[in-house]
């Protein structure tokens, strides 16, 4: 072997797919001007490196953003309530000592 040549690929991997999936995959490979072997090798290399594919990364970022929005939507009303609760408490606390006596509470 010469020093500049990469090692020859000699091992094979058999993957069983539904026919429709194989046809769609081969069409995608033709559209992106790659061989099926090249596409599978790229996927395997990314998996071995622990590097998520771009589409996987996009989905993870989107999922994180949606989770953040969901938490914010749940938290927002509860963050607004203490202000209303403080105003109600202040209206009951006649002497503004930070505690409600029975007399202050029974006036309402």
N, C-alpha and C positions, 0 to 999 in steps of 0.2 A: 504494500500500500504506500502511496506517496504521502508526504507530510501534509499537503494542502487539501487532501480529499477527506470529507467526513466519512465515518464508517457507514458501510452499506446497511440498509434496513432489510432485515431478513425474517423477522418474526411477524406473525399475523395474529389478528384478533377477530374472532367470529362474533358477530352481534346479531341477534334475532330481533327483527322488527316487523310490524304489520306492513303489508305491501304498500298501503297508502302513505305511511310514514317514510318508507324508503324512497318512493317516487317524489314526495315533497322535498325530502332532504337532497336528493340528487338534483332536482330543479333549482333549489337554493344554491347548491354548490356551483352549478353552471352559471347562475345569475351573478355570483360573486367571483367568477373565474378562478375557482379553486377545485382541486380534486377532492373527492370524498376522503381519501386518506389524509390529505393535508388538513382538512377541517377537523377530523378526529384527532390527529396528532396535536393540533393547537389546543383543542379542548383538554386532552390528557396532560399536556405540559402545564396548562393553567391550573388544573386540579393538583398536580404534583407540587407546584410552587405555592399552593394555597392562595392563589390570586383569583378573586372572583372575576367572571367575565363582565364586560361592560354592561350588558343587559341585566345581569344579576345584580350588579352594583346599583344600577338605576332603580330597580325594583326595591332594593333594600333602603335606598335613600327616600324613595316615595313612601314606603311603609313607615319609616321613621317620622317623616313629615306628617303623615296622616295620624299616627299615634300621638304626636305632639299636639295636633289640632284637636283631637278627641279629648285629651287631658285638659287642654285649655278651655274647651267648651264646657266640660264638667266643672272645672275649678272656677270659672268666671262668675257664675251666679253665687257661689259660696263666698267669694271674695267681696261681693257687693253687700251681702247680708250683714256683716258686722257693723257697717256704717249705720244701717237702719236700726239694728239692735241697740247700738250706742245711743242713738237719738231717743229711742223709746225709754231706755234706762235713765238717761239724763232727765227726761220729762217726769219720771217717777221719783227720782232722787232729789227731793225738794231742798235739802240742806247741802247737797253736792259733796257729801263725805265719801262717796264711792261705795256706799252700802245702803241697802234698802231696809228700813225699819218696817215693822208691821203697820205702823200708823201711815207711813208714806205709801205703802202698797195698798192699804185699805181705802185710801182717799179716791182711788180710781175706780 
